[in-house]
Amino acid sequence: MSDRQLVLETVQKMPAKASLGEILDELALLASVNRGLAEAERGQGVPQEQVVKRFRTWISKSSGRRKQ
């Protein structure tokens, strides 16, 4: 499916009263997901173990800031 067709179908599935901001947010999410899938297909993804390690580091840093 072409990018254009994907955009049209995505927008058509949204509620008729969706704001321009909501539409743009949905399209930005769609673009991010598609970029991530393309990177994964090229073998450029981050291994799950590394993601878990980064996430734990991020959480511990973020928890420390809230305690101050």
TAVENBEL-V540268 format. One record per residue. OMEGA is omega in whole degrees, -180 to 180 (none if undefined). D_LAST is the distance of its C-alpha to the last C-alpha in whole Angstrom. Layout:
<<OMEGA,D_LAST> <OMEGA,D_LAST>>
This chain:
<<-180,51> <178,50> <-179,47> <-180,49> <179,50> <178,46> <-179,45> <-180,48> <180,47> <-179,44> <180,44> <-180,47> <-178,45> <178,42> <-179,43> <-178,46> <180,43> <180,40> <177,39> <178,39> <178,36> <179,36> <179,39> <177,37> <-180,34> <179,36> <177,38> <177,35> <179,34> <180,37> <179,38> <179,34> <-180,36> <176,39> <180,38> <178,36> <179,39> <178,41> <180,39> <178,39> <179,43> <-180,43> <-177,41> <-179,38> <177,35> <179,32> <-177,33> <-179,31> <179,30> <178,28> <180,27> <-180,25> <179,24> <-178,22> <179,21> <178,19> <-179,18> <-180,16> <-178,15> <178,13> <-178,12> <178,11> <179,9> <180,7> <-178,6> <-176,6> <-176,4> <none,0>>
